[in-house]
Amino acid sequence: MDLIERARDTLQSHANAALATVSPDGRPWNSPVYVAFDGDLTFYWSSHNDAEHSKNIAANANVLLVVFDSAEPDKSGRAAYIRARARELSKETDIQRAVERLAKRKRQTPRPPTDFMGEHRRRMYEAAPDMVWANVVKEEGGHYFDERVPIDVQRISQGLPSVHLNGRRDDSSYE
């Protein structure tokens, strides 16, 4: 399996990600989030609008998502690193798209977009990637280490199914 196939497989097989943000005063913050994505590799999750990472995104849209299999052995190198710009969704159509993606991944009925608007504290977020990396595992003197190799976002998304959902490419093959 080449790096692009392995990155696709990791993203399709694992829904938990570590979301790294930075506070306005420069402090790093890392949060676990359950993610879904579409065929353009735009990632979606829901969070409370007063969560630390949500406040950080409001101040600085630059994020890093890491999707990985925590059950894999250390020397597997199985992970996808996604640098992106994130934002809270405010338009009902955008929220609907995100809700549908997450519900599909969770195999649940979508909640109404209004559950993520107005007085509700829970919000929908999206992150549009500008760079993706995968690991190449190397060994030196009996020690294993990962070397991150950049992968073009378009090359990863080209291998995903092209089902359309509300005007956007959609990946319909969650396992």
Secondary structure by P-SEA (a helix, b strand, c coil): ccaaaaaaaaaacccbbbbbbbcccbbbbbbbbbbccccccccccccccccaaaaaaaacccbbbbbbccccccccccbbbbbbbbbbbccaaaaaaaaaaaaaaaccccccccccccccccbbbbbbbcbbbbbbbbbcccbbbbbbbbbbaaaaaaacccccccccccccccc
